[in-house]
């Protein structure tokens, strides 16, 4: 027997509240914020810090600082990718 639409909406609201409580609260107040997957403030800060480390490593010739800056910048750029969640995971081919 199929579920009623009301029950599905209640389940959807409960799942949304569980996954992103800040977004769910903002919808109830009438001033919606960005959903979690579109909030990338931390990634931008990581990119700024990574580039600063890279520049500092070039100014003060320090290979470890350059490497750390490159790694942190690479991680931040990966976090800024808008389609990282929508891509299906690649499965290895079977021979």
C-alpha positions in Angstrom: 0.0 0.0 0.0 1.5 3.4 -1.0 2.4 6.0 1.6 0.4 9.2 1.8 2.0 12.4 0.6 1.9 13.9 4.1 3.9 11.0 5.5 6.6 11.4 2.8 6.8 15.1 3.4 7.3 14.5 7.2 10.0 12.0 6.4 11.7 14.5 4.0 11.5 17.3 6.6 13.0 15.0 9.3 15.8 13.9 7.0 16.6 17.6 6.1 16.6 18.5 9.8 19.0 15.7 10.5 21.4 16.4 7.6 21.5 20.2 7.7 19.8 21.7 10.8 20.9 25.3 10.0 19.3 25.2 6.6 16.1 23.7 8.0 15.8 26.3 10.8 16.4 29.1 8.3 13.5 27.8 6.1 11.1 27.9 9.1 12.1 31.6 9.8 11.5 32.6 6.2 15.1 33.7 5.5 16.7 30.7 3.9 20.5 30.3 4.0 22.6 28.4 1.6 22.5 24.6 1.9 25.5 22.9 3.3 26.9 21.8 -0.1 27.0 25.4 -1.2 28.7 26.8 1.9 32.4 26.8 1.1 33.9 29.4 3.4 36.3 26.9 4.9 37.6 25.8 1.5 38.3 29.5 0.6 40.2 30.0 3.8 42.2 26.8 3.2 43.0 28.1 -0.3 44.2 31.5 1.0 46.4 29.9 3.7 47.8 27.4 1.1 48.7 30.1 -1.4 50.2 32.2 1.4 52.3 29.2 2.5 53.4 28.6 -1.1 54.4 32.3 -1.5 56.2 32.3 1.9 58.0 29.1 0.9 59.2 30.7 -2.4 60.4 33.9 -0.6 62.1 32.0 2.2 63.6 29.1 0.2 62.0 26.3 2.2 61.0 23.2 0.3 58.8 21.8 3.1 56.8 25.0 3.2 56.4 25.0 -0.6 55.2 21.4 -0.5 52.8 22.0 2.3 51.4 25.0 0.5 50.9 23.0 -2.7 49.2 20.2 -0.8 46.8 22.5 1.1 46.0 24.4 -2.1 45.2 21.2 -3.9 42.9 20.0 -1.1 41.1 23.4 -1.0 40.6 23.4 -4.8 39.2 19.9 -4.6 36.7 21.1 -1.9 35.6 24.0 -4.1 34.6 21.6 -6.9 30.8 22.1 -7.3 30.1 18.7 -8.8 32.1 16.5 -6.4 29.0 15.1 -4.8 26.9 14.7 -8.0 29.5 12.4 -9.7 28.9 8.7 -9.3 31.8 6.8 -7.9 33.9 5.1 -10.5 33.8 1.3 -10.3 36.8 -0.7 -11.5 36.1 -2.7 -14.6 36.0 -6.5 -14.4 38.0 -8.5 -16.9 
